[in-house]
Amino acid sequence: MKASAFVYPWDVNGDPGAPARIAELGVGQVTLAAAYHSTRALTPRHPRHRIVTAEYAAVLYPPGGRWAGRGLRPYPAGRWAPGNAYGEAADALAAAGLEVHTWVVLAHNSRLGAEHPDTSVVNAYGDRYPWAPCIAQPATRAYLVDLAAEAAVRPGAHGTELESLGWYGLAHLHAHDKTAGVGLGEAGQYLMSLCFCPSCRVGYGAHGLDADELAADVRTALEPLWRGTADDEGWPTVDRLLGADTAAATRAWRDTTARTLQEEAVTAVRAAAPDGFQVLLHADPVSYHCGANAGVDPARILSVADGVVVPCTGGTALLAPFAAHAGERTVLAANLTIVAGMGGSPGALAADAARAHAGGATELRLYHAGLASDGDLAAVRAALAARRAGATAVSSSATP
């Protein structure tokens, strides 16, 4: 299976050995960040630094003229990725023989929420989530669609992977996060992620719901979770707490909003891209899920995009709903964490890749070549070499 490693520009720029080191892993592709959220990242081999602090969500290249005069526009990166950091890294990686695809984070932007608070998701209690732009708002949707097209189609890129192209909600890897005191589960996360901004209030009304009554119902439904007395069985619990008709109406509004945004963004990317440009989404097959892996309808999204990148570090179960709708040329990329310190198992990569392949995966994504230790990378090299050797042996034995 083809493998691609995730990389940040700051892993490469200023480190002349980085491109060859990544190529020597045995990957043929890199997925290089072109637009990314705020983060604090380790760079364990870089000759100039060990920690990079990306202070806010930014594009890692100079934004184009389409943003002139617009209130919502991408922020250029600061000192952690100055100038055309993406382009510099992409050129170096391509020179090492690697095919470069862009990695574009969309509806996850804390600076946007801080400077334009009206763009944020608002929960049933009136709390804003500044990291989560509401994807129902027309201006926000226009911003996200244009950002997808610009950040995805960088010079020399062969494809893109669009992350957070859907609803973002309560869950967020925020600095010094203190939200785990109550285990919310899937139902609690859904209820706490329902948005009550003006656009969503209108949307609920179109589905026969009164937004004020719905907000009150959501707060009532959450009370047993705050007391720790509710069992959480996912969507059946949402049905029970809100009532099946109300729950279905909220989901209809949110599913339609996410689906149409995904379709608009993919269409915009294709319009801007050369022929043969590959468009993938980081995706979850449960449409009401929020976060970096956007909830999607598998059949619908695979009729729009070339494929999906699916989280598989905890197991491969999420592949099956996509595999059931995959065509001959569909890309189903299993995303496996290779950083031991972040819960990955690089030593088990060969076995994990085999399980992913058996589950329908056609490619691998390795998170993350820049964050991994030398030991982690050595395990990846060995695993990918073993897979290549096995594939060669099978091919040789099949030759008459």
N, C-alpha and C positions, 0 to 999 in steps of 0.2 A: 504493500500500500504506500502511496505517496505520503510523505510526512512534511509538515511545515512547523517551524518554531516561531513563537511569538518573540518579538524584539522591540525595544524602545530605541529611538535614535541616539539617546545618550549612552546606550550600551556600546555603540559603534563609533560615534564621532570622538576623535581624540585617542582612540585605541587602535593603532594600525593592525594589531593581530586579531581583532575581533571577527572580521569577515571570514578569514580562513578558518578560525576556530569553530565558527558556526557551521561552515560548509563541511568541515571534517566530522561533524556529528553524523553525517549521512542523510541529512535532509536535502531535498531539492528546492525547497521554497522557504521564504521567511514571510511572516505576517507582521508588517512594520507599522507601528502606531503613527497615524497622520493627524488624528484628533483624539485627545485623551482627557480624562477627568483628572482632578487633583490627586496626588499620591505622594508617598514617601517611599523611595525604592533603594534597595541595596544594589551596588555595582561591585561585586567581589573581586573582579580582576582588573578594573580600569586603572591605568597608570596615574590618573590625575585626581580621582575621588573615590569614595566608598559609599556615600549617600547622596542621592539626588532628591531634592524636594521640589516637586511640581506644585506650585502654590495655588493654582486654580485650573479649571478646565480650559483647554486652549487648543488651537490648531498649531501644528508643529512645522508650519510653512507660512509664507506671507499670504494673508487672505487677499482675495481678488477684488476687483472693482464692483462686483455685483452688490456689495454691502454698503456702498456709499449712500449716506442719508437715511439708513434704516436704523430703527431703534434697537432691534434685536440683531446682533451680529456676533461672529466669533471673535474671541480674544486671541491675539498673537501670544505665543509663549514668552516668558521672561528669560532670565539668565540661564535657566536650566536647559533651554533648547532654543537658542537665539537664531535669528535669520531663517534660512531654509534648512533647518536641522533635518527634517524628513528627507529632503532631496539629497543632502550630503551623504546621509547614511544609506539611502537607496542606491546611489551610484556606487558606493564602496561595496555593498553587498552584491550588486549585479556583476561587478568586476570580478568577484570571487566565484561566479558561476551560479548564483542563486536567483531564482525567479522571485520577484518582489510583488507582494500583494499588500494593499493598504488595510489598516485596522482602524475603524472609525467608530468612536463612542458618541452616541447622539443624545438621548433623553436622560442625561445624568450630568448635571452641571450646577454646582453650588454657587458659583459666582453669578451666573445668570439669575438664580433665585434671590441672591442677596441684593443685586442691583436693580432687579425688576421683580419685586416680590409678588406682583399680581400674576406672574406666569406660573407660580408654583401650585402643586397639588395642595388642597385644603381638606383636612379630614373632618369627620362628623362633629368634632369638638371645636372646630375653628382653628386648629393648629396648622401652620404652613410647613411644608417640607421643602426647604429651599434647594435641596439637591435634586428634586424631582419636578421637572417642567410638566405641566399638564398638557398632554398631547391632544386634548379636545379643542384647545384655543386656536383660532384661525392664524393669528400672527405667529404663535409658537410652531404650528404645523408648517407654515411657510418657511420659517427659519430652519427647521430640521430637514425639510426636503432639500433646500438649497445647500445646506451644510453637507448632507449626504452626497450630493452630486459633486460638489467641489472637492471635498476631502477624499472621496473615494477615487476619483479619476485624476491621480497625480501623474506627471510625466514618467513614462516607462513602466507604470504599474500594469500587471496582467490581470488583476482582479481585486476584489475588495471583500472584507468581512465587516458587516454592519452590526454593531453591538448596541444594546439598549434601544432598539427600535420598537418601542411599545411603552406600556405603562411602567413607570417606576413608582414605588410606594414606600411603605414604612421601612422595610429592610434596606439598610445602607451601611457599608463598612466605613462608618464615620470615625474620625479621630476621637479616642477616649469614649467610645460608645458605651452607654449605660442603659440599654433598652432590653436587656435579656433577663431582667428580674422576674418577669411573668412570661411563661412559655405560651406564646400565642398560637402556634401551629398554623396550618393552612387557613382555617376559617378566620382566625383572629387577624392574620396578616391581610386577608382579603378585606375584611370589614374596616380595618385601620387604614387601608389603602384607597378606599372609595373616596373620590374627590367631590367636593361641594363648591368649587369655584363657579362663577356665573355661567360659564359655558356648559359645565356639567349639570348644573341645575336645570338649564333649558333642555339639555339632552334627556334627563330623567323625565321631564314633563312630556316630551315627545313619546315616551314609552309608558305614559299613563301614571306616572308617579308624582306625588307632591314632594318637592325636595326637602322642605322643613319636616314633614312627617317622616320621610325616609331617614333623615339625620337623627331624629328622635328614636326611631326604631333601631338604628344601628347602635346608638349609645345604650339602649336597653339590652340589645343582644350581646353587647360586650361585657355587661356587668358580671355575668357568671365567670367569664375569663379572668377578670381582675381579681375575683375572689378565689380563683383557683379551683372552682367547683365544676367546671364544664369539661366534658370529653370533646376532643376535636377530631372528627373523622373526615375533615376536608369539606368538599362541597355539600355532602348530605347535612353537615352541621350548619352551613350557611342557609340551606333550605329550611331547616327546622327553626333556626333562630329568627330569620326574616319572614318566613313563609315562602313557599315554593314560587308563587307568582311574582312576588316582589323581588326575590333573589334572581329569578330568570330575567326580569326586566332590567335590573342593574347590569347583569352580565351581557345582555343583548346590546345595551348602550356601549359598554366598554369594549366588547369584542369587535363591534362594527367600527368604533373609533380607531382601535389599534390596527385592524385589518386594512382599512382604507389608507391609513398613514403608511403602512408597510408597502402597499401597492403603489402609492404615489412616489415614495422614495426610490423604490426599485426602478420604476419607470423613468424617473429623473436621472438616475445613475446611468441607465442604459442609453438615454438620449445624449448624454455627455461623453460616453465611452466609445472606444474603437470596437470594431467587430471582434467577437471572441472574448470579450472582457467578462470575467466570471463574477457573479454577484451571489454571495452567501449571507445568511443571517445567523447570528448567535440566537438559538431558539430553544424553547421548552414546548413540548407537545400538549401542555395543559393551558388552554387559552386564557384562563383567569389568573395565571401566575404573573408576577411582576418581577422586574429586575433586569440585570445585564443580559440574561438569556430570556428574551421576550416571549411571553405566551403567544402561541400561534395555533391555528387550525392546520394540522399537517398537510392534508390534501390541498387546501387552498394555497398555502405558502409555497408548496413545491410546484404549483402551476404558475407561480409568479417568478420565483427566484431559481437559480441554478442548483441550490441546495442549502444545507444548514450545517452549522457547527453545534454539536450537542455535548453538554457536560457529561463526562463518563468516569470521572475519578472515583465516584462512589459506587459504580456499577454501570451496566450498559442497558438498563431497562428502558431508558428514555429513547433509545434508538428504534425500538420496535414500531411505535406509531408512525414514524417517518418511513421506515423500511416498507411498511405496508402500502405506501403510496409512491414509492420511488420508481422512476423510470430507468431505462438503460443508462442514461447519461447523468442521472442525478448524483450530486456529491453529498454524501453523508459523512461528515468529518467528526470523528470521536475526539473530544478534547480531554486530554489526560495531563494532570499536573505532574511535572517531573522535578519539583522542588521539594525535597524531603522535609525541610523546615516549614513548609506550608501545607503539609498533609499529603504530599505526593509520595509515590513509591517508584522511583526511577529504577530500582533493582528488579521490579516486577513488570517493567514495561513490555517485555516480549510476551509475557503471558496475558497482560491486559490488552495488548494490541490484538492478540489472537482471539480473545473473547469479543472484542469490539468487531472484528471482522466477521466472526460467526453471527453476531447480532445485526449485521447488515452494513457496518461501516465500510466505506470505500477509501477513506483517507484518515490520517491522524493529524491532530494539532497538539503541539507540545508546549505546555505553559510552565516555565518561561525560560528561554535560553540565557537571558541576561541576569535573571535572579538566582539561577542555580549555582551551587557550589561546584568546584572542580570534580569532587567525587560523584555528584549527581550527573554531570556531563559525561564522565567516564562510563557510568552505567548506561546512559543513553546511547553512546557510541557503540558499546558492546551489544546492546539489545538490537539496534538497527542493523548492525553488521550481521548478527545472527539471523535476522529476518531475511536479509538479502541473500545470505548463504543458503538458507532453506529454500527460498524461492528459486535460486539458481539450480539447486539440486533437483527440485521438482520438475523444473523446465527441462533439465538434461535427461531425466529419466523418462520424460514423455516424448522425447525426440526419437523417431524411429532410426 
